[in-house]
């Protein structure tokens, strides 16, 4: 039976592959694919009031090679930053339910 971390790695890979294959280059996320991935796969972490220009800005930040798409390396780097942020945010959090979510 796969362990939690193994499941997480598989979910990260499958999410990228599933969204990247919807249009254009199946090895990269377009802006539309990235937006859909964020809205559907990270609903509690993504603000609900993002405007189209906010997605453009996010894509621009993630797109380190400036090809107007997000490849798997750029995607992993962004997820790594998200994990670091969450780690810092919840580091001193006890298992007490009053801790912010």
MODELLER restraints for C-alpha pairs under 7 A, 6 or more apart:
rsr = mdl.restraints
at = mdl.atoms
rsr.add(forms.Gaussian(group=physical.xy_distance, feature=features.Distance(at['CA:19:A'], at['CA:29:A']), mean=6.93, stdev=0.5))
rsr.add(forms.Gaussian(group=physical.xy_distance, feature=features.Distance(at['CA:19:A'], at['CA:33:A']), mean=5.65, stdev=0.5))
rsr.add(forms.Gaussian(group=physical.xy_distance, feature=features.Distance(at['CA:19:A'], at['CA:37:A']), mean=6.48, stdev=0.5))
rsr.add(forms.Gaussian(group=physical.xy_distance, feature=features.Distance(at['CA:20:A'], at['CA:26:A']), mean=4.94, stdev=0.5))
rsr.add(forms.Gaussian(group=physical.xy_distance, feature=features.Distance(at['CA:20:A'], at['CA:27:A']), mean=5.96, stdev=0.5))
rsr.add(forms.Gaussian(group=physical.xy_distance, feature=features.Distance(at['CA:20:A'], at['CA:28:A']), mean=5.35, stdev=0.5))
rsr.add(forms.Gaussian(group=physical.xy_distance, feature=features.Distance(at['CA:20:A'], at['CA:29:A']), mean=4.70, stdev=0.5))
rsr.add(forms.Gaussian(group=physical.xy_distance, feature=features.Distance(at['CA:20:A'], at['CA:33:A']), mean=6.38, stdev=0.5))
rsr.add(forms.Gaussian(group=physical.xy_distance, feature=features.Distance(at['CA:27:A'], at['CA:71:A']), mean=6.34, stdev=0.5))
rsr.add(forms.Gaussian(group=physical.xy_distance, feature=features.Distance(at['CA:28:A'], at['CA:69:A']), mean=5.97, stdev=0.5))
rsr.add(forms.Gaussian(group=physical.xy_distance, feature=features.Distance(at['CA:28:A'], at['CA:70:A']), mean=5.32, stdev=0.5))
rsr.add(forms.Gaussian(group=physical.xy_distance, feature=features.Distance(at['CA:28:A'], at['CA:71:A']), mean=4.38, stdev=0.5))
rsr.add(forms.Gaussian(group=physical.xy_distance, feature=features.Distance(at['CA:28:A'], at['CA:72:A']), mean=6.69, stdev=0.5))
rsr.add(forms.Gaussian(group=physical.xy_distance, feature=features.Distance(at['CA:29:A'], at['CA:69:A']), mean=5.49, stdev=0.5))
rsr.add(forms.Gaussian(group=physical.xy_distance, feature=features.Distance(at['CA:29:A'], at['CA:70:A']), mean=4.91, stdev=0.5))
rsr.add(forms.Gaussian(group=physical.xy_distance, feature=features.Distance(at['CA:29:A'], at['CA:71:A']), mean=6.32, stdev=0.5))
rsr.add(forms.Gaussian(group=physical.xy_distance, feature=features.Distance(at['CA:30:A'], at['CA:69:A']), mean=4.94, stdev=0.5))
rsr.add(forms.Gaussian(group=physical.xy_distance, feature=features.Distance(at['CA:30:A'], at['CA:70:A']), mean=6.65, stdev=0.5))
rsr.add(forms.Gaussian(group=physical.xy_distance, feature=features.Distance(at['CA:31:A'], at['CA:59:A']), mean=6.45, stdev=0.5))
rsr.add(forms.Gaussian(group=physical.xy_distance, feature=features.Distance(at['CA:31:A'], at['CA:69:A']), mean=6.71, stdev=0.5))
rsr.add(forms.Gaussian(group=physical.xy_distance, feature=features.Distance(at['CA:35:A'], at['CA:55:A']), mean=6.54, stdev=0.5))
rsr.add(forms.Gaussian(group=physical.xy_distance, feature=features.Distance(at['CA:38:A'], at['CA:46:A']), mean=6.64, stdev=0.5))
rsr.add(forms.Gaussian(group=physical.xy_distance, feature=features.Distance(at['CA:39:A'], at['CA:46:A']), mean=6.69, stdev=0.5))
rsr.add(forms.Gaussian(group=physical.xy_distance, feature=features.Distance(at['CA:62:A'], at['CA:70:A']), mean=6.58, stdev=0.5))
rsr.add(forms.Gaussian(group=physical.xy_distance, feature=features.Distance(at['CA:62:A'], at['CA:74:A']), mean=5.93, stdev=0.5))
rsr.add(forms.Gaussian(group=physical.xy_distance, feature=features.Distance(at['CA:62:A'], at['CA:78:A']), mean=6.40, stdev=0.5))
rsr.add(forms.Gaussian(group=physical.xy_distance, feature=features.Distance(at['CA:63:A'], at['CA:69:A']), mean=6.19, stdev=0.5))
rsr.add(forms.Gaussian(group=physical.xy_distance, feature=features.Distance(at['CA:63:A'], at['CA:70:A']), mean=5.37, stdev=0.5))
rsr.add(forms.Gaussian(group=physical.xy_distance, feature=features.Distance(at['CA:63:A'], at['CA:74:A']), mean=6.43, stdev=0.5))
rsr.add(forms.Gaussian(group=physical.xy_distance, feature=features.Distance(at['CA:64:A'], at['CA:74:A']), mean=6.83, stdev=0.5))
rsr.add(forms.Gaussian(group=physical.xy_distance, feature=features.Distance(at['CA:93:A'], at['CA:99:A']), mean=6.09, stdev=0.5))
